[in-house]
Amino acid sequence: MLEAKAFEKLGLSPDATPDEIKSRYKQLLKMHHPDANDGDRKSEDSLRSTIEAHKILKLNGFC
């Protein structure tokens, strides 16, 4: 269940390859980084949830 939500948060399908996961993760990190968004709080929240989603996938062997 957590994995499905993690894939959804990253905007990927559950059959995404490890390279696709890594690429999307890096893309979202750059997009939501505080330096790219003048410290916007909403962007910081998105950054945190992106990191958490990647962590879930990594811990479960998807990447």
Gaussian input, Z-matrix of N, CA and C with variables (Angstrom, degrees):
# hf/3-21g

backbone

0 1
 N
 C     1     B1
 C     2     B2     1     A1
 N     3     B3     2     A2     1     D1
 C     4     B4     3     A3     2     D2
 C     5     B5     4     A4     3     D3
 N     6     B6     5     A5     4     D4
 C     7     B7     6     A6     5     D5
 C     8     B8     7     A7     6     D6
 N     9     B9     8     A8     7     D7
 C    10    B10     9     A9     8     D8
 C    11    B11    10    A10     9     D9
 N    12    B12    11    A11    10    D10
 C    13    B13    12    A12    11    D11
 C    14    B14    13    A13    12    D12
 N    15    B15    14    A14    13    D13
 C    16    B16    15    A15    14    D14
 C    17    B17    16    A16    15    D15
 N    18    B18    17    A17    16    D16
 C    19    B19    18    A18    17    D17
 C    20    B20    19    A19    18    D18
 N    21    B21    20    A20    19    D19
 C    22    B22    21    A21    20    D20
 C    23    B23    22    A22    21    D21
 N    24    B24    23    A23    22    D22
 C    25    B25    24    A24    23    D23
 C    26    B26    25    A25    24    D24
 N    27    B27    26    A26    25    D25
 C    28    B28    27    A27    26    D26
 C    29    B29    28    A28    27    D27
 N    30    B30    29    A29    28    D28
 C    31    B31    30    A30    29    D29
 C    32    B32    31    A31    30    D30
 N    33    B33    32    A32    31    D31
 C    34    B34    33    A33    32    D32
 C    35    B35    34    A34    33    D33
 N    36    B36    35    A35    34    D34
 C    37    B37    36    A36    35    D35
 C    38    B38    37    A37    36    D36
 N    39    B39    38    A38    37    D37
 C    40    B40    39    A39    38    D38
 C    41    B41    40    A40    39    D39
 N    42    B42    41    A41    40    D40
 C    43    B43    42    A42    41    D41
 C    44    B44    43    A43    42    D42
 N    45    B45    44    A44    43    D43
 C    46    B46    45    A45    44    D44
 C    47    B47    46    A46    45    D45
 N    48    B48    47    A47    46    D46
 C    49    B49    48    A48    47    D47
 C    50    B50    49    A49    48    D48
 N    51    B51    50    A50    49    D49
 C    52    B52    51    A51    50    D50
 C    53    B53    52    A52    51    D51
 N    54    B54    53    A53    52    D52
 C    55    B55    54    A54    53    D53
 C    56    B56    55    A55    54    D54
 N    57    B57    56    A56    55    D55
 C    58    B58    57    A57    56    D56
 C    59    B59    58    A58    57    D57
 N    60    B60    59    A59    58    D58
 C    61    B61    60    A60    59    D59
 C    62    B62    61    A61    60    D60
 N    63    B63    62    A62    61    D61
 C    64    B64    63    A63    62    D62
 C    65    B65    64    A64    63    D63
 N    66    B66    65    A65    64    D64
 C    67    B67    66    A66    65    D65
 C    68    B68    67    A67    66    D66
 N    69    B69    68    A68    67    D67
 C    70    B70    69    A69    68    D68
 C    71    B71    70    A70    69    D69
 N    72    B72    71    A71    70    D70
 C    73    B73    72    A72    71    D71
 C    74    B74    73    A73    72    D72
 N    75    B75    74    A74    73    D73
 C    76    B76    75    A75    74    D74
 C    77    B77    76    A76    75    D75
 N    78    B78    77    A77    76    D76
 C    79    B79    78    A78    77    D77
 C    80    B80    79    A79    78    D78
 N    81    B81    80    A80    79    D79
 C    82    B82    81    A81    80    D80
 C    83    B83    82    A82    81    D81
 N    84    B84    83    A83    82    D82
 C    85    B85    84    A84    83    D83
 C    86    B86    85    A85    84    D84
 N    87    B87    86    A86    85    D85
 C    88    B88    87    A87    86    D86
 C    89    B89    88    A88    87    D87
 N    90    B90    89    A89    88    D88
 C    91    B91    90    A90    89    D89
 C    92    B92    91    A91    90    D90
 N    93    B93    92    A92    91    D91
 C    94    B94    93    A93    92    D92
 C    95    B95    94    A94    93    D93
 N    96    B96    95    A95    94    D94
 C    97    B97    96    A96    95    D95
 C    98    B98    97    A97    96    D96
 N    99    B99    98    A98    97    D97
 C   100   B100    99    A99    98    D98
 C   101   B101   100   A100    99    D99
 N   102   B102   101   A101   100   D100
 C   103   B103   102   A102   101   D101
 C   104   B104   103   A103   102   D102
 N   105   B105   104   A104   103   D103
 C   106   B106   105   A105   104   D104
 C   107   B107   106   A106   105   D105
 N   108   B108   107   A107   106   D106
 C   109   B109   108   A108   107   D107
 C   110   B110   109   A109   108   D108
 N   111   B111   110   A110   109   D109
 C   112   B112   111   A111   110   D110
 C   113   B113   112   A112   111   D111
 N   114   B114   113   A113   112   D112
 C   115   B115   114   A114   113   D113
 C   116   B116   115   A115   114   D114
 N   117   B117   116   A116   115   D115
 C   118   B118   117   A117   116   D116
 C   119   B119   118   A118   117   D117
 N   120   B120   119   A119   118   D118
 C   121   B121   120   A120   119   D119
 C   122   B122   121   A121   120   D120
 N   123   B123   122   A122   121   D121
 C   124   B124   123   A123   122   D122
 C   125   B125   124   A124   123   D123
 N   126   B126   125   A125   124   D124
 C   127   B127   126   A126   125   D125
 C   128   B128   127   A127   126   D126
 N   129   B129   128   A128   127   D127
 C   130   B130   129   A129   128   D128
 C   131   B131   130   A130   129   D129
 N   132   B132   131   A131   130   D130
 C   133   B133   132   A132   131   D131
 C   134   B134   133   A133   132   D132
 N   135   B135   134   A134   133   D133
 C   136   B136   135   A135   134   D134
 C   137   B137   136   A136   135   D135
 N   138   B138   137   A137   136   D136
 C   139   B139   138   A138   137   D137
 C   140   B140   139   A139   138   D138
 N   141   B141   140   A140   139   D139
 C   142   B142   141   A141   140   D140
 C   143   B143   142   A142   141   D141
 N   144   B144   143   A143   142   D142
 C   145   B145   144   A144   143   D143
 C   146   B146   145   A145   144   D144
 N   147   B147   146   A146   145   D145
 C   148   B148   147   A147   146   D146
 C   149   B149   148   A148   147   D147
 N   150   B150   149   A149   148   D148
 C   151   B151   150   A150   149   D149
 C   152   B152   151   A151   150   D150
 N   153   B153   152   A152   151   D151
 C   154   B154   153   A153   152   D152
 C   155   B155   154   A154   153   D153
 N   156   B156   155   A155   154   D154
 C   157   B157   156   A156   155   D155
 C   158   B158   157   A157   156   D156
 N   159   B159   158   A158   157   D157
 C   160   B160   159   A159   158   D158
 C   161   B161   160   A160   159   D159
 N   162   B162   161   A161   160   D160
 C   163   B163   162   A162   161   D161
 C   164   B164   163   A163   162   D162
 N   165   B165   164   A164   163   D163
 C   166   B166   165   A165   164   D164
 C   167   B167   166   A166   165   D165
 N   168   B168   167   A167   166   D166
 C   169   B169   168   A168   167   D167
 C   170   B170   169   A169   168   D168
 N   171   B171   170   A170   169   D169
 C   172   B172   171   A171   170   D170
 C   173   B173   172   A172   171   D171
 N   174   B174   173   A173   172   D172
 C   175   B175   174   A174   173   D173
 C   176   B176   175   A175   174   D174
 N   177   B177   176   A176   175   D175
 C   178   B178   177   A177   176   D176
 C   179   B179   178   A178   177   D177
 N   180   B180   179   A179   178   D178
 C   181   B181   180   A180   179   D179
 C   182   B182   181   A181   180   D180
 N   183   B183   182   A182   181   D181
 C   184   B184   183   A183   182   D182
 C   185   B185   184   A184   183   D183
 N   186   B186   185   A185   184   D184
 C   187   B187   186   A186   185   D185
 C   188   B188   187   A187   186   D186

   B1=1.4627
   B2=1.5258
   B3=1.3312
   B4=1.4610
   B5=1.5239
   B6=1.3321
   B7=1.4544
   B8=1.5278
   B9=1.3208
   B10=1.4687
   B11=1.5245
   B12=1.3215
   B13=1.4646
   B14=1.5225
   B15=1.3318
   B16=1.4648
   B17=1.5267
   B18=1.3295
   B19=1.4621
   B20=1.5233
   B21=1.3204
   B22=1.4657
   B23=1.5268
   B24=1.3214
   B25=1.4645
   B26=1.5225
   B27=1.3271
   B28=1.4602
   B29=1.5272
   B30=1.3329
   B31=1.4573
   B32=1.5159
   B33=1.3245
   B34=1.4614
   B35=1.5212
   B36=1.3172
   B37=1.4620
   B38=1.5253
   B39=1.3196
   B40=1.4676
   B41=1.5257
   B42=1.3229
   B43=1.4619
   B44=1.5308
   B45=1.3355
   B46=1.4623
   B47=1.5260
   B48=1.3244
   B49=1.4625
   B50=1.5271
   B51=1.3308
   B52=1.4674
   B53=1.5324
   B54=1.3289
   B55=1.4670
   B56=1.5282
   B57=1.3197
   B58=1.4692
   B59=1.5257
   B60=1.3148
   B61=1.4673
   B62=1.5222
   B63=1.3199
   B64=1.4641
   B65=1.5313
   B66=1.3179
   B67=1.4559
   B68=1.5292
   B69=1.3157
   B70=1.4701
   B71=1.5204
   B72=1.3339
   B73=1.4631
   B74=1.5286
   B75=1.3196
   B76=1.4666
   B77=1.5280
   B78=1.3297
   B79=1.4602
   B80=1.5301
   B81=1.3270
   B82=1.4647
   B83=1.5272
   B84=1.3316
   B85=1.4656
   B86=1.5216
   B87=1.3213
   B88=1.4675
   B89=1.5264
   B90=1.3253
   B91=1.4629
   B92=1.5305
   B93=1.3353
   B94=1.4586
   B95=1.5266
   B96=1.3229
   B97=1.4645
   B98=1.5309
   B99=1.3373
   B100=1.4714
   B101=1.5284
   B102=1.3243
   B103=1.4669
   B104=1.5264
   B105=1.3135
   B106=1.4621
   B107=1.5253
   B108=1.3403
   B109=1.4666
   B110=1.5237
   B111=1.2941
   B112=1.4665
   B113=1.5232
   B114=1.3337
   B115=1.4617
   B116=1.5189
   B117=1.3144
   B118=1.4661
   B119=1.5306
   B120=1.3293
   B121=1.4666
   B122=1.5243
   B123=1.3160
   B124=1.4632
   B125=1.5287
   B126=1.3159
   B127=1.4556
   B128=1.5301
   B129=1.3230
   B130=1.4674
   B131=1.5261
   B132=1.3165
   B133=1.4673
   B134=1.5260
   B135=1.3256
   B136=1.4614
   B137=1.5225
   B138=1.3249
   B139=1.4619
   B140=1.5263
   B141=1.3100
   B142=1.4704
   B143=1.5295
   B144=1.3159
   B145=1.4651
   B146=1.5293
   B147=1.3282
   B148=1.4654
   B149=1.5181
   B150=1.3233
   B151=1.4663
   B152=1.5241
   B153=1.3096
   B154=1.4679
   B155=1.5318
   B156=1.3324
   B157=1.4663
   B158=1.5264
   B159=1.3207
   B160=1.4670
   B161=1.5248
   B162=1.3064
   B163=1.4667
   B164=1.5352
   B165=1.3248
   B166=1.4706
   B167=1.5275
   B168=1.3253
   B169=1.4615
   B170=1.5244
   B171=1.3178
   B172=1.4665
   B173=1.5306
   B174=1.3142
   B175=1.4636
   B176=1.5283
   B177=1.3211
   B178=1.4619
   B179=1.5319
   B180=1.3292
   B181=1.4601
   B182=1.5116
   B183=1.3113
   B184=1.4608
   B185=1.5239
   B186=1.3158
   B187=1.4646
   B188=1.5129
   A1=111.13
   A2=116.46
   A3=119.65
   A4=111.25
   A5=115.70
   A6=119.33
   A7=111.01
   A8=117.17
   A9=121.09
   A10=110.50
   A11=116.88
   A12=120.50
   A13=111.03
   A14=116.69
   A15=120.70
   A16=110.41
   A17=116.63
   A18=119.76
   A19=110.33
   A20=116.58
   A21=121.21
   A22=110.70
   A23=117.24
   A24=121.36
   A25=111.02
   A26=116.11
   A27=120.04
   A28=112.24
   A29=116.57
   A30=120.45
   A31=112.85
   A32=116.15
   A33=121.84
   A34=111.13
   A35=115.71
   A36=120.05
   A37=108.61
   A38=117.41
   A39=121.03
   A40=114.64
   A41=117.82
   A42=119.48
   A43=112.72
   A44=116.85
   A45=121.28
   A46=110.21
   A47=115.15
   A48=120.39
   A49=109.81
   A50=117.45
   A51=119.98
   A52=112.56
   A53=117.41
   A54=120.21
   A55=111.76
   A56=116.97
   A57=120.66
   A58=110.54
   A59=116.76
   A60=121.12
   A61=109.74
   A62=116.46
   A63=121.52
   A64=111.28
   A65=116.29
   A66=121.14
   A67=111.57
   A68=116.46
   A69=120.84
   A70=111.01
   A71=116.40
   A72=121.49
   A73=110.27
   A74=116.98
   A75=120.48
   A76=111.29
   A77=116.09
   A78=121.09
   A79=110.80
   A80=116.66
   A81=120.77
   A82=111.77
   A83=117.55
   A84=119.91
   A85=110.61
   A86=116.14
   A87=120.37
   A88=111.04
   A89=116.52
   A90=121.60
   A91=112.12
   A92=116.84
   A93=120.57
   A94=114.34
   A95=117.17
   A96=119.82
   A97=109.64
   A98=117.53
   A99=120.67
   A100=113.87
   A101=117.94
   A102=120.23
   A103=111.84
   A104=117.01
   A105=121.10
   A106=111.79
   A107=116.72
   A108=120.72
   A109=113.42
   A110=116.96
   A111=122.13
   A112=113.25
   A113=116.28
   A114=120.59
   A115=115.07
   A116=117.41
   A117=122.02
   A118=110.94
   A119=117.62
   A120=123.22
   A121=112.64
   A122=117.23
   A123=120.29
   A124=109.84
   A125=115.32
   A126=119.89
   A127=110.87
   A128=117.00
   A129=120.99
   A130=110.49
   A131=117.24
   A132=121.11
   A133=110.81
   A134=116.32
   A135=120.44
   A136=110.90
   A137=116.34
   A138=120.72
   A139=110.42
   A140=116.54
   A141=120.67
   A142=111.64
   A143=116.98
   A144=119.06
   A145=111.26
   A146=117.62
   A147=121.27
   A148=110.44
   A149=116.35
   A150=121.18
   A151=110.28
   A152=116.98
   A153=121.13
   A154=111.03
   A155=116.96
   A156=120.35
   A157=110.53
   A158=116.81
   A159=120.41
   A160=110.47
   A161=116.82
   A162=121.23
   A163=110.71
   A164=116.61
   A165=121.29
   A166=110.31
   A167=116.50
   A168=119.67
   A169=111.33
   A170=116.13
   A171=120.16
   A172=110.96
   A173=117.05
   A174=120.71
   A175=112.59
   A176=116.42
   A177=120.72
   A178=113.01
   A179=116.23
   A180=121.22
   A181=117.32
   A182=117.93
   A183=120.19
   A184=112.60
   A185=116.83
   A186=120.59
   A187=110.49
   D1=-47.90
   D2=178.72
   D3=-61.60
   D4=-37.68
   D5=-179.42
   D6=-62.78
   D7=-41.58
   D8=-179.90
   D9=-61.25
   D10=-42.01
   D11=178.33
   D12=-67.38
   D13=-35.55
   D14=178.96
   D15=-65.34
   D16=-45.28
   D17=176.89
   D18=-60.49
   D19=-42.08
   D20=179.72
   D21=-62.26
   D22=-43.86
   D23=-179.74
   D24=-60.73
   D25=-37.76
   D26=179.74
   D27=-82.55
   D28=-5.63
   D29=179.39
   D30=73.26
   D31=32.31
   D32=-177.86
   D33=-120.63
   D34=158.07
   D35=173.86
   D36=-86.08
   D37=155.85
   D38=-178.92
   D39=-61.21
   D40=-15.45
   D41=178.06
   D42=-96.97
   D43=16.89
   D44=178.03
   D45=-63.23
   D46=143.77
   D47=178.93
   D48=-78.60
   D49=161.41
   D50=176.04
   D51=-55.85
   D52=-37.75
   D53=178.45
   D54=-66.40
   D55=-38.23
   D56=177.36
   D57=-65.95
   D58=-40.05
   D59=178.68
   D60=-63.17
   D61=-47.48
   D62=-179.25
   D63=-61.39
   D64=-44.69
   D65=-179.43
   D66=-62.79
   D67=-46.35
   D68=-179.62
   D69=-65.48
   D70=-39.78
   D71=178.21
   D72=-59.34
   D73=-48.45
   D74=179.65
   D75=-62.23
   D76=-40.13
   D77=179.02
   D78=-61.17
   D79=-45.72
   D80=-179.28
   D81=-69.29
   D82=-35.12
   D83=176.89
   D84=-59.93
   D85=-46.04
   D86=179.19
   D87=-64.14
   D88=-41.02
   D89=-177.34
   D90=-65.54
   D91=-38.88
   D92=-173.77
   D93=-102.08
   D94=3.45
   D95=-178.72
   D96=-63.31
   D97=138.16
   D98=-178.42
   D99=-56.12
   D100=-34.76
   D101=179.51
   D102=-65.19
   D103=-27.20
   D104=179.72
   D105=-86.17
   D106=-7.88
   D107=-174.48
   D108=-132.30
   D109=25.81
   D110=177.87
   D111=49.92
   D112=37.20
   D113=176.44
   D114=71.20
   D115=19.18
   D116=179.72
   D117=-57.28
   D118=126.10
   D119=-177.31
   D120=-61.51
   D121=-40.10
   D122=-179.83
   D123=-62.70
   D124=-38.97
   D125=178.70
   D126=-66.38
   D127=-37.67
   D128=176.95
   D129=-62.91
   D130=-40.43
   D131=177.54
   D132=-63.34
   D133=-41.09
   D134=177.77
   D135=-64.85
   D136=-38.30
   D137=177.52
   D138=-62.00
   D139=-46.20
   D140=179.46
   D141=-61.19
   D142=-43.78
   D143=-178.69
   D144=-69.97
   D145=-31.40
   D146=175.07
   D147=-64.82
   D148=-45.19
   D149=178.83
   D150=-62.69
   D151=-42.72
   D152=179.99
   D153=-64.70
   D154=-41.64
   D155=178.85
   D156=-61.82
   D157=-44.03
   D158=179.16
   D159=-64.39
   D160=-40.00
   D161=179.11
   D162=-60.14
   D163=-43.86
   D164=178.96
   D165=-60.39
   D166=-45.77
   D167=-179.32
   D168=-66.30
   D169=-39.66
   D170=-179.86
   D171=-65.81
   D172=-45.13
   D173=-179.40
   D174=-64.48
   D175=-24.55
   D176=-179.12
   D177=-99.90
   D178=12.85
   D179=172.51
   D180=79.24
   D181=18.03
   D182=179.56
   D183=-84.07
   D184=-18.29
   D185=178.86
   D186=-151.96

